[in-house]
Amino acid sequence: MTYSEKTARVSLKDAPLILGIESSCDETAAAIIRGRKILSDEIASSASVQAEYGGVVPEIASRAHVVAVDKVVAAAIEKAH
């Protein structure tokens, strides 16, 4: 029996579907997990932009997160299907 077949018969209580969103100084990420299996993960980095300023600039980093979060979440959801 494949993992998909097993989880199709399991309730969301036993194998919850989780969207995780993370941001750090120069990265924004999203992942979709069902139970203990990672279905997808996406990362967007602003490291190249930050490097132009010699390190992380909080205002630039926060703006990059605002731009990236919708994209990484949408990509993670799309890949999880």
C-alpha positions as CSV (number, residue, x, y, z in Angstrom):
1,M,0.0,0.0,0.0
2,T,1.4,3.4,-1.0
3,Y,1.7,6.3,1.4
4,S,-1.1,8.1,-0.5
5,E,-3.4,5.1,-0.1
6,K,-2.7,4.9,3.6
7,T,-3.3,8.5,4.3
8,A,-6.4,8.6,2.2
9,R,-8.0,6.3,4.8
10,V,-6.7,8.2,7.8
11,S,-8.5,11.1,9.4
12,L,-7.0,14.6,9.5
13,K,-6.7,14.1,13.3
14,D,-4.3,11.2,12.7
15,A,-2.4,12.7,9.8
16,P,-3.0,16.5,9.9
17,L,-2.4,18.6,6.8
18,I,0.0,21.5,8.0
19,L,1.1,24.6,6.2
20,G,4.3,25.9,7.8
21,I,5.6,29.4,7.0
22,E,9.0,30.6,8.2
23,S,11.0,33.8,7.7
24,S,14.6,34.6,8.6
25,C,16.8,37.6,7.9
26,D,17.1,36.8,4.2
27,E,14.8,33.9,3.5
28,T,11.0,33.2,3.3
29,A,9.8,29.6,3.2
30,A,6.7,27.5,3.2
31,A,6.1,23.8,3.5
32,I,3.1,21.5,3.3
33,I,3.2,18.4,5.5
34,R,0.7,15.6,6.0
35,G,1.3,13.6,9.1
36,R,5.1,13.0,9.0
37,K,5.6,13.3,5.2
38,I,6.8,16.5,3.6
39,L,4.6,17.1,0.5
40,S,6.4,20.2,-0.7
41,D,8.7,23.0,0.4
42,E,9.7,26.3,-1.2
43,I,12.3,28.9,-0.3
44,A,12.8,32.4,-1.6
45,S,16.1,34.2,-0.7
46,S,16.9,37.9,-0.7
47,A,20.6,37.2,0.1
48,S,21.8,38.7,-3.2
49,V,19.9,41.9,-2.5
50,Q,21.1,42.0,1.1
51,A,24.7,41.4,-0.1
52,E,24.6,44.7,-2.1
53,Y,24.3,46.5,1.3
54,G,27.0,44.5,3.1
55,G,24.5,42.6,5.3
56,V,20.9,42.4,6.3
57,V,19.0,45.7,6.3
58,P,15.8,45.1,8.3
59,E,13.5,47.3,6.2
60,I,14.7,45.7,2.9
61,A,14.3,42.2,4.5
62,S,10.8,42.9,5.7
63,R,9.7,44.2,2.2
64,A,11.3,41.1,0.6
65,H,9.2,38.9,2.9
66,V,6.0,40.7,2.0
67,V,6.7,40.1,-1.7
68,A,7.8,36.5,-1.3
69,V,5.4,35.0,1.2
70,D,2.4,34.8,-1.2
71,K,4.6,33.3,-3.9
72,V,6.2,30.6,-1.7
73,V,2.9,29.6,-0.2
74,A,1.2,29.3,-3.6
75,A,4.1,27.3,-5.0
76,A,4.1,25.0,-2.0
77,I,0.4,24.4,-2.3
78,E,0.7,23.7,-6.1
79,K,3.6,21.3,-5.6
80,A,1.8,19.4,-2.8
81,H,-1.1,18.4,-5.2
